[in-house]
Structures are given as structure tokens and as C-alpha cells.
Amino acid sequence: MNRIERISAILIQLQSRKIVKAQDIADRFNITLRTVYRDIRSLEASGVPIIGEAGVGYSLMEGYKLAPVQFTIEEATAFITAEKMIEKLTDTGLDESYKSALYKVKATLRNVEKNYLETIEENIEVLKNPYLPEKKSENSHLQTCIAAISGKQILSLKYFANHNQETSERNIEPVGVFYQMGRWYLIAWCHLRKDYRNFRFDRIRELKLNGKIFEKQHPSLKTFLKQVAKEEKLDTAILSIDNEVIKYLGEQKYYNGFVSEKRNKLTTEMTFLTAGLEGIARWYMMLGDHATIIEPPALKLRVKELLKELQKRIK
């Protein structure tokens, strides 16, 4: 990306948020803060009314508007691809909202670009996993949670706890929502437990705004998730797997916490971070004589125990 393209992109970024930090711009374009300051001065010199406050960030003067943004063919195609993924991999409510937004994107394109997208749309497809059950729509929960987070409103919910198979009623102060492994989750301060809790959308039996506002300033979702990851105790496991079977592993390695690999002539040394050795011990047994445990010793011990139990069952 040349400088002119970067400066134009920075201007669009300034339009997209109320306040944009210089560091965010630097991270996005992989440039130094000095370069960011120089680009901002160039925009100001061209007549763009930018307000800068030390320690806060940059913003455009209230009321300043640019002409509608024109998308490139590549960008519009990316939208189409994302639409296919959202349609198959998320709930129906989110899919409908995305399609509505995409219609507005298409409206900005020229006729030749619209014709291109109509043609290419028939040649992109995302297939669902036939072995996974259909999920019910969780859109009502998502929209309610987002409204509560934005307005700092307390939520009342009935929640089914899997560990005791009971449903409890509680009031919570929502912090943020995130999507992981095909599920939506809500992080919130729970009045009942006096602590932060993680709620799975599919276990929420009832959710509504109760009309009350909370004043407490909670940490950001990103900060919270980083802290959870930091506090979580993970075990490191290293396996040496024959190269001839690597291609058959597919996504299984990711489910077991795969983080890196070192490929050798005949074998590949794979490193995993896992919350428990039990799962990876059983997965290792599926690899049979095509893998060797390098570490930890506890993993070797658990596999030996499982083999003893297996021998008892096949006598």
C-alpha cells in the first residue's frame, strides 16, 4: 500500500469511530507513530478538520461528512464470502441482519460491479458440518445483550446450570459477548455470585432488561478474556507423529490445543497446550503405532494406565 492509499484508508478509519488512537492506526498499517503523526498532518493540510487530544486520540469535527465510500471488487467479494459463512455457521437472526447490511453495500456499487457479484455469488458456497446438530436461533439473546451493554442496563435471566441440572434466577451486569467453537457466550458480573460469570446463550431460558442501570465500571471484554487465559493452568504435551499420517489429522489437532510443529524427515514434532491430559491421552491412543510421546511423563503414565484398562476389557 502506497502513502496516498494509506492516508485515504486512515481517513475512512477516522470516519468509522468516534475516537481513533494513534497506536491503533500504527498497528493496522504496521507503521511507526511518527509516520502516523505525519499522515495526520497531511490530512489536516488538505482541509480535513481533525481534532487531536493527547492521550485520547483523533476524531473528525462534528458534522463533517465525506462522499459515500466506494468498495472495490475485491472488498465486495469478501462481503459475499462472509455472507455465505454467516448463513451456514451462525444463527438465523445474525444472518438476516448481515444480509440487510449487505444490500446497502451493494447499493453503492456500479452496475458492472453488481453484475460481477451476481455472477460470482453462484460460485461460492459454504457447507454445514452434517455431523453437528442444528442450533436454535440465539439472535434475541444477542440483541438484548448488546442493548444492555451499550446502555449499562442490568439484565434479569433464568439460567440452566449444567453441573447441577438446575435453573436459577439472577440479575447480572453485562460486560461483553463473544463467539467461540460454535457458541455465543456472555461475560457478566453476577449479583447472586458476587463475581464475574460466563453464561452460554443456549442455556439461557429467559432474558430481559429489568429497567435498572448499573454504575460500576467493569473491565473491557478483551482485558477479561486475557486474564482468564492467563489464570488458566495449561499442560504442555509434545508428540512425535509419523509424517505419513499427518494429512489425516485434519482439525483434530486444533481441538487438542495444537500450537506449533517442527517437521523432520520422517516425523513431525507437535506441541499442544491443553487444560487436561486426559483428552490428549485418549486421542494419542487413536494414533496407534504412528506416534511417540516426548513429554510430559505424566502423559505417558496415563496412557499406560488406559492400556491396562483396555487389556482387561479385551480378554
Secondary structure as a PSIPRED ss2 file (coil, helix, strand):
# PSIPRED VFORMAT (PSIPRED V4.0)

   1 M C   1.000  0.000  0.000
   2 N C   1.000  0.000  0.000
   3 R H   0.000  1.000  0.000
   4 I H   0.000  1.000  0.000
   5 E H   0.000  1.000  0.000
   6 R H   0.000  1.000  0.000
   7 I H   0.000  1.000  0.000
   8 S H   0.000  1.000  0.000
   9 A H   0.000  1.000  0.000
  10 I H   0.000  1.000  0.000
  11 L H   0.000  1.000  0.000
  12 I H   0.000  1.000  0.000
  13 Q H   0.000  1.000  0.000
  14 L H   0.000  1.000  0.000
  15 Q H   0.000  1.000  0.000
  16 S H   0.000  1.000  0.000
  17 R C   1.000  0.000  0.000
  18 K C   1.000  0.000  0.000
  19 I C   1.000  0.000  0.000
  20 V E   0.000  0.000  1.000
  21 K C   1.000  0.000  0.000
  22 A H   0.000  1.000  0.000
  23 Q H   0.000  1.000  0.000
  24 D H   0.000  1.000  0.000
  25 I H   0.000  1.000  0.000
  26 A H   0.000  1.000  0.000
  27 D H   0.000  1.000  0.000
  28 R H   0.000  1.000  0.000
  29 F H   0.000  1.000  0.000
  30 N C   1.000  0.000  0.000
  31 I C   1.000  0.000  0.000
  32 T C   1.000  0.000  0.000
  33 L H   0.000  1.000  0.000
  34 R H   0.000  1.000  0.000
  35 T H   0.000  1.000  0.000
  36 V H   0.000  1.000  0.000
  37 Y H   0.000  1.000  0.000
  38 R H   0.000  1.000  0.000
  39 D H   0.000  1.000  0.000
  40 I H   0.000  1.000  0.000
  41 R H   0.000  1.000  0.000
  42 S H   0.000  1.000  0.000
  43 L H   0.000  1.000  0.000
  44 E H   0.000  1.000  0.000
  45 A H   0.000  1.000  0.000
  46 S C   1.000  0.000  0.000
  47 G C   1.000  0.000  0.000
  48 V C   1.000  0.000  0.000
  49 P C   1.000  0.000  0.000
  50 I E   0.000  0.000  1.000
  51 I E   0.000  0.000  1.000
  52 G E   0.000  0.000  1.000
  53 E E   0.000  0.000  1.000
  54 A C   1.000  0.000  0.000
  55 G C   1.000  0.000  0.000
  56 V C   1.000  0.000  0.000
  57 G E   0.000  0.000  1.000
  58 Y E   0.000  0.000  1.000
  59 S E   0.000  0.000  1.000
  60 L E   0.000  0.000  1.000
  61 M C   1.000  0.000  0.000
  62 E C   1.000  0.000  0.000
  63 G C   1.000  0.000  0.000
  64 Y C   1.000  0.000  0.000
  65 K C   1.000  0.000  0.000
  66 L C   1.000  0.000  0.000
  67 A C   1.000  0.000  0.000
  68 P C   1.000  0.000  0.000
  69 V C   1.000  0.000  0.000
  70 Q C   1.000  0.000  0.000
  71 F C   1.000  0.000  0.000
  72 T C   1.000  0.000  0.000
  73 I H   0.000  1.000  0.000
  74 E H   0.000  1.000  0.000
  75 E H   0.000  1.000  0.000
  76 A H   0.000  1.000  0.000
  77 T H   0.000  1.000  0.000
  78 A H   0.000  1.000  0.000
  79 F H   0.000  1.000  0.000
  80 I H   0.000  1.000  0.000
  81 T H   0.000  1.000  0.000
  82 A H   0.000  1.000  0.000
  83 E H   0.000  1.000  0.000
  84 K H   0.000  1.000  0.000
  85 M H   0.000  1.000  0.000
  86 I H   0.000  1.000  0.000
  87 E H   0.000  1.000  0.000
  88 K H   0.000  1.000  0.000
  89 L H   0.000  1.000  0.000
  90 T C   1.000  0.000  0.000
  91 D C   1.000  0.000  0.000
  92 T H   0.000  1.000  0.000
  93 G H   0.000  1.000  0.000
  94 L H   0.000  1.000  0.000
  95 D H   0.000  1.000  0.000
  96 E H   0.000  1.000  0.000
  97 S H   0.000  1.000  0.000
  98 Y H   0.000  1.000  0.000
  99 K H   0.000  1.000  0.000
 100 S H   0.000  1.000  0.000
 101 A H   0.000  1.000  0.000
 102 L H   0.000  1.000  0.000
 103 Y H   0.000  1.000  0.000
 104 K H   0.000  1.000  0.000
 105 V H   0.000  1.000  0.000
 106 K H   0.000  1.000  0.000
 107 A H   0.000  1.000  0.000
 108 T C   1.000  0.000  0.000
 109 L C   1.000  0.000  0.000
 110 R C   1.000  0.000  0.000
 111 N H   0.000  1.000  0.000
 112 V H   0.000  1.000  0.000
 113 E H   0.000  1.000  0.000
 114 K H   0.000  1.000  0.000
 115 N H   0.000  1.000  0.000
 116 Y H   0.000  1.000  0.000
 117 L H   0.000  1.000  0.000
 118 E H   0.000  1.000  0.000
 119 T H   0.000  1.000  0.000
 120 I H   0.000  1.000  0.000
 121 E H   0.000  1.000  0.000
 122 E C   1.000  0.000  0.000
 123 N C   1.000  0.000  0.000
 124 I C   1.000  0.000  0.000
 125 E C   1.000  0.000  0.000
 126 V C   1.000  0.000  0.000
 127 L C   1.000  0.000  0.000
 128 K C   1.000  0.000  0.000
 129 N C   1.000  0.000  0.000
 130 P C   1.000  0.000  0.000
 131 Y C   1.000  0.000  0.000
 132 L C   1.000  0.000  0.000
 133 P C   1.000  0.000  0.000
 134 E C   1.000  0.000  0.000
 135 K C   1.000  0.000  0.000
 136 K C   1.000  0.000  0.000
 137 S C   1.000  0.000  0.000
 138 E C   1.000  0.000  0.000
 139 N H   0.000  1.000  0.000
 140 S H   0.000  1.000  0.000
 141 H H   0.000  1.000  0.000
 142 L H   0.000  1.000  0.000
 143 Q H   0.000  1.000  0.000
 144 T H   0.000  1.000  0.000
 145 C H   0.000  1.000  0.000
 146 I H   0.000  1.000  0.000
 147 A H   0.000  1.000  0.000
 148 A H   0.000  1.000  0.000
 149 I H   0.000  1.000  0.000
 150 S H   0.000  1.000  0.000
 151 G H   0.000  1.000  0.000
 152 K C   1.000  0.000  0.000
 153 Q E   0.000  0.000  1.000
 154 I E   0.000  0.000  1.000
 155 L E   0.000  0.000  1.000
 156 S E   0.000  0.000  1.000
 157 L E   0.000  0.000  1.000
 158 K E   0.000  0.000  1.000
 159 Y E   0.000  0.000  1.000
 160 F E   0.000  0.000  1.000
 161 A E   0.000  0.000  1.000
 162 N C   1.000  0.000  0.000
 163 H C   1.000  0.000  0.000
 164 N C   1.000  0.000  0.000
 165 Q C   1.000  0.000  0.000
 166 E E   0.000  0.000  1.000
 167 T E   0.000  0.000  1.000
 168 S E   0.000  0.000  1.000
 169 E E   0.000  0.000  1.000
 170 R E   0.000  0.000  1.000
 171 N E   0.000  0.000  1.000
 172 I E   0.000  0.000  1.000
 173 E E   0.000  0.000  1.000
 174 P E   0.000  0.000  1.000
 175 V E   0.000  0.000  1.000
 176 G E   0.000  0.000  1.000
 177 V E   0.000  0.000  1.000
 178 F E   0.000  0.000  1.000
 179 Y E   0.000  0.000  1.000
 180 Q E   0.000  0.000  1.000
 181 M C   1.000  0.000  0.000
 182 G C   1.000  0.000  0.000
 183 R E   0.000  0.000  1.000
 184 W E   0.000  0.000  1.000
 185 Y E   0.000  0.000  1.000
 186 L E   0.000  0.000  1.000
 187 I E   0.000  0.000  1.000
 188 A E   0.000  0.000  1.000
 189 W E   0.000  0.000  1.000
 190 C E   0.000  0.000  1.000
 191 H C   1.000  0.000  0.000
 192 L C   1.000  0.000  0.000
 193 R C   1.000  0.000  0.000
 194 K C   1.000  0.000  0.000
 195 D E   0.000  0.000  1.000
 196 Y E   0.000  0.000  1.000
 197 R E   0.000  0.000  1.000
 198 N E   0.000  0.000  1.000
 199 F E   0.000  0.000  1.000
 200 R E   0.000  0.000  1.000
 201 F H   0.000  1.000  0.000
 202 D H   0.000  1.000  0.000
 203 R H   0.000  1.000  0.000
 204 I E   0.000  0.000  1.000
 205 R E   0.000  0.000  1.000
 206 E E   0.000  0.000  1.000
 207 L E   0.000  0.000  1.000
 208 K E   0.000  0.000  1.000
 209 L E   0.000  0.000  1.000
 210 N E   0.000  0.000  1.000
 211 G E   0.000  0.000  1.000
 212 K E   0.000  0.000  1.000
 213 I E   0.000  0.000  1.000
 214 F C   1.000  0.000  0.000
 215 E C   1.000  0.000  0.000
 216 K C   1.000  0.000  0.000
 217 Q C   1.000  0.000  0.000
 218 H C   1.000  0.000  0.000
 219 P C   1.000  0.000  0.000
 220 S C   1.000  0.000  0.000
 221 L H   0.000  1.000  0.000
 222 K H   0.000  1.000  0.000
 223 T H   0.000  1.000  0.000
 224 F H   0.000  1.000  0.000
 225 L H   0.000  1.000  0.000
 226 K H   0.000  1.000  0.000
 227 Q H   0.000  1.000  0.000
 228 V H   0.000  1.000  0.000
 229 A H   0.000  1.000  0.000
 230 K H   0.000  1.000  0.000
 231 E H   0.000  1.000  0.000
 232 E C   1.000  0.000  0.000
 233 K C   1.000  0.000  0.000
 234 L C   1.000  0.000  0.000
 235 D E   0.000  0.000  1.000
 236 T E   0.000  0.000  1.000
 237 A E   0.000  0.000  1.000
 238 I E   0.000  0.000  1.000
 239 L E   0.000  0.000  1.000
 240 S E   0.000  0.000  1.000
 241 I E   0.000  0.000  1.000
 242 D E   0.000  0.000  1.000
 243 N H   0.000  1.000  0.000
 244 E H   0.000  1.000  0.000
 245 V H   0.000  1.000  0.000
 246 I H   0.000  1.000  0.000
 247 K C   1.000  0.000  0.000
 248 Y C   1.000  0.000  0.000
 249 L C   1.000  0.000  0.000
 250 G C   1.000  0.000  0.000
 251 E C   1.000  0.000  0.000
 252 Q H   0.000  1.000  0.000
 253 K H   0.000  1.000  0.000
 254 Y H   0.000  1.000  0.000
 255 Y H   0.000  1.000  0.000
 256 N C   1.000  0.000  0.000
 257 G C   1.000  0.000  0.000
 258 F E   0.000  0.000  1.000
 259 V E   0.000  0.000  1.000
 260 S E   0.000  0.000  1.000
 261 E E   0.000  0.000  1.000
 262 K E   0.000  0.000  1.000
 263 R E   0.000  0.000  1.000
 264 N C   1.000  0.000  0.000
 265 K C   1.000  0.000  0.000
 266 L C   1.000  0.000  0.000
 267 T E   0.000  0.000  1.000
 268 T E   0.000  0.000  1.000
 269 E E   0.000  0.000  1.000
 270 M E   0.000  0.000  1.000
 271 T E   0.000  0.000  1.000
 272 F E   0.000  0.000  1.000
 273 L E   0.000  0.000  1.000
 274 T E   0.000  0.000  1.000
 275 A C   1.000  0.000  0.000
 276 G C   1.000  0.000  0.000
 277 L H   0.000  1.000  0.000
 278 E H   0.000  1.000  0.000
 279 G H   0.000  1.000  0.000
 280 I H   0.000  1.000  0.000
 281 A H   0.000  1.000  0.000
 282 R H   0.000  1.000  0.000
 283 W H   0.000  1.000  0.000
 284 Y H   0.000  1.000  0.000
 285 M H   0.000  1.000  0.000
 286 M H   0.000  1.000  0.000
 287 L C   1.000  0.000  0.000
 288 G H   0.000  1.000  0.000
 289 D H   0.000  1.000  0.000
 290 H H   0.000  1.000  0.000
 291 A E   0.000  0.000  1.000
 292 T E   0.000  0.000  1.000
 293 I E   0.000  0.000  1.000
 294 I E   0.000  0.000  1.000
 295 E E   0.000  0.000  1.000
 296 P C   1.000  0.000  0.000
 297 P H   0.000  1.000  0.000
 298 A H   0.000  1.000  0.000
 299 L H   0.000  1.000  0.000
 300 K H   0.000  1.000  0.000
 301 L H   0.000  1.000  0.000
 302 R H   0.000  1.000  0.000
 303 V H   0.000  1.000  0.000
 304 K H   0.000  1.000  0.000
 305 E H   0.000  1.000  0.000
 306 L H   0.000  1.000  0.000
 307 L H   0.000  1.000  0.000
 308 K H   0.000  1.000  0.000
 309 E H   0.000  1.000  0.000
 310 L H   0.000  1.000  0.000
 311 Q H   0.000  1.000  0.000
 312 K H   0.000  1.000  0.000
 313 R H   0.000  1.000  0.000
 314 I C   1.000  0.000  0.000
 315 K C   1.000  0.000  0.000
